[in-house]
Amino acid sequence: MKGNPFRGAGFFMRGLAMLPEKGIRHFVLVPLLINIFLFSGAIWLLFDQMGYWIDYLLSSILPDWDWLQFLRYLLWPLVAGLVLITVYYCFSVVANIIAAPFNGILSEKVEQRLRGVTVTDAGWKEIVALIPRTVAREISKLLYYLPRLLFLVILTFIPVLGMLAPILLFLFGCWMMAIQYCDYPMDNNKVNFRDMKDSLKQRRLTSVGFGGLVSIGMMIPLVNLLVMPAAVIGATIFWVEEYTGDTEIDLTFHQDQLEQK
């Protein structure tokens, strides 16, 4: 597999550092407020229901045999991780659907800044015009994500194999976080969804490194509130530095432009 996971993680850290920069920070405000509201709900839900969900999953994975009960203590951290990842990722999906037009604008303005173009303010007409395209793109991500998530959930209920589910779910979550956020700059540059996935696969380790740190950040209190805008910025840096000048991407851009005409 090609790429460098540490380079991918570095893109997210650079996105986090860029949040307060003048000319960018006011585009961060709406995604940040959406993230604060929804992840506050996720935290409340976890505190209220997490114990019940963990007990239910452990009972489903392990047969009700006394001599196997010691495995509950070994599996508890893995199952707790499964619950955390699932809840936070589900809330992330909802947050990204709501914030998609604003994230698209944020990515566009960051790319302008990185390319040395004067960053212009976005009007409501520009944001509203983005809604149909960005929401349709979010639906494409869901159609890609849900069947694979269902397979991992089913795997959870299979004895022995269920022990692998939290690890596989985390790796899948890393991949999906890369898809989720790298899609914003690529969509802005008219890269279709299939080509976007293929491009990330060509730098899979870099993509997973980026998505992995995003996934970890989502589970850290307070930091998770900054993850969405930081990941959008980091993914845009990823796009500009890794894909600008990529022949395959450029051909896709020109083909899409011709089709639009």
Solvent accessible surface area in square Angstrom, and as a share of the most:
residue,aa,sasa,rsa
1,M,167,0.75
2,K,154,0.65
3,G,42,0.40
4,N,70,0.36
5,P,52,0.33
6,F,170,0.71
7,R,104,0.38
8,G,0,0.00
9,A,23,0.18
10,G,26,0.25
11,F,1,0.01
12,F,5,0.02
13,M,101,0.45
14,R,105,0.38
15,G,0,0.00
16,L,47,0.23
17,A,75,0.58
18,M,14,0.06
19,L,17,0.08
20,P,86,0.54
21,E,64,0.29
22,K,157,0.66
23,G,24,0.23
24,I,0,0.00
25,R,134,0.49
26,H,99,0.44
27,F,22,0.09
28,V,9,0.05
29,L,96,0.48
30,V,53,0.30
31,P,1,0.00
32,L,37,0.19
33,L,99,0.49
34,I,27,0.14
35,N,2,0.01
36,I,65,0.33
37,F,157,0.65
38,L,24,0.12
39,F,5,0.02
40,S,57,0.37
41,G,30,0.29
42,A,0,0.00
43,I,51,0.26
44,W,164,0.58
45,L,49,0.25
46,L,12,0.06
47,F,179,0.75
48,D,81,0.42
49,Q,59,0.26
50,M,38,0.17
51,G,48,0.47
52,Y,143,0.54
53,W,71,0.25
54,I,1,0.01
55,D,73,0.38
56,Y,122,0.47
57,L,25,0.12
58,L,2,0.01
59,S,72,0.46
60,S,38,0.25
61,I,5,0.03
62,L,19,0.09
63,P,43,0.27
64,D,135,0.70
65,W,134,0.47
66,D,128,0.66
67,W,173,0.61
68,L,21,0.10
69,Q,54,0.24
70,F,115,0.48
71,L,37,0.19
72,R,66,0.24
73,Y,178,0.68
74,L,115,0.57
75,L,6,0.03
76,W,123,0.43
77,P,80,0.51
78,L,64,0.32
79,V,3,0.01
80,A,8,0.06
81,G,21,0.21
82,L,15,0.07
83,V,8,0.05
84,L,52,0.26
85,I,24,0.12
86,T,40,0.23
87,V,15,0.08
88,Y,14,0.05
89,Y,13,0.05
90,C,54,0.32
91,F,46,0.19
92,S,3,0.02
93,V,19,0.11
94,V,70,0.40
95,A,0,0.00
96,N,0,0.00
97,I,54,0.27
98,I,88,0.45
99,A,0,0.00
100,A,0,0.00
101,P,8,0.05
102,F,40,0.17
103,N,0,0.00
104,G,1,0.01
105,I,5,0.03
106,L,0,0.00
107,S,0,0.00
108,E,53,0.24
109,K,3,0.01
110,V,0,0.00
111,E,17,0.07
112,Q,38,0.17
113,R,93,0.34
114,L,65,0.32
115,R,111,0.40
116,G,70,0.67
117,V,82,0.47
118,T,110,0.64
119,V,38,0.22
120,T,76,0.44
121,D,112,0.58
122,A,26,0.20
123,G,40,0.38
124,W,179,0.63
125,K,183,0.78
126,E,62,0.28
127,I,19,0.10
128,V,85,0.49
129,A,76,0.59
130,L,19,0.10
131,I,73,0.37
132,P,93,0.58
133,R,86,0.31
134,T,5,0.03
135,V,47,0.27
136,A,56,0.44
137,R,32,0.12
138,E,5,0.02
139,I,87,0.44
140,S,38,0.25
141,K,6,0.02
142,L,42,0.21
143,L,125,0.62
144,Y,27,0.10
145,Y,8,0.03
146,L,87,0.43
147,P,75,0.47
148,R,105,0.38
149,L,21,0.11
150,L,108,0.54
151,F,127,0.53
152,L,15,0.07
153,V,61,0.35
154,I,95,0.48
155,L,16,0.08
156,T,2,0.01
157,F,82,0.34
158,I,69,0.35
159,P,74,0.46
160,V,107,0.61
161,L,83,0.41
162,G,1,0.01
163,M,69,0.31
164,L,92,0.46
165,A,0,0.00
166,P,10,0.06
167,I,91,0.46
168,L,69,0.34
169,L,9,0.05
170,F,60,0.25
171,L,93,0.46
172,F,27,0.11
173,G,7,0.06
174,C,2,0.01
175,W,22,0.08
176,M,1,0.00
177,M,2,0.01
178,A,0,0.00
179,I,0,0.00
180,Q,5,0.02
181,Y,4,0.01
182,C,3,0.02
183,D,2,0.01
184,Y,8,0.03
185,P,0,0.00
186,M,1,0.00
187,D,12,0.06
188,N,32,0.16
189,N,30,0.15
190,K,56,0.24
191,V,1,0.00
192,N,63,0.32
193,F,34,0.14
194,R,182,0.66
195,D,28,0.15
196,M,0,0.00
197,K,35,0.15
198,D,53,0.27
199,S,2,0.01
200,L,0,0.00
201,K,86,0.37
202,Q,80,0.35
203,R,55,0.20
204,R,77,0.28
205,L,55,0.27
206,T,3,0.02
207,S,0,0.00
208,V,40,0.23
209,G,11,0.11
210,F,0,0.00
211,G,0,0.00
212,G,9,0.08
213,L,48,0.24
214,V,0,0.00
215,S,12,0.08
216,I,78,0.40
217,G,3,0.03
218,M,9,0.04
219,M,58,0.26
220,I,77,0.39
221,P,95,0.60
222,L,138,0.69
223,V,52,0.30
224,N,1,0.00
225,L,32,0.16
226,L,67,0.33
227,V,3,0.01
228,M,2,0.01
229,P,0,0.00
230,A,0,0.00
231,A,0,0.00
232,V,0,0.00
233,I,0,0.00
234,G,0,0.00
235,A,0,0.00
236,T,0,0.00
237,I,4,0.02
238,F,0,0.00
239,W,11,0.04
240,V,25,0.14
241,E,79,0.35
242,E,35,0.16
243,Y,1,0.00
244,T,67,0.39
245,G,57,0.55
246,D,28,0.14
247,T,96,0.56
248,E,72,0.32
249,I,4,0.02
250,D,59,0.31
251,L,116,0.58
252,T,11,0.06
253,F,65,0.27
254,H,107,0.48
255,Q,108,0.48
256,D,23,0.12
257,Q,56,0.25
258,L,128,0.64
259,E,125,0.56
260,Q,119,0.53
261,K,194,0.82
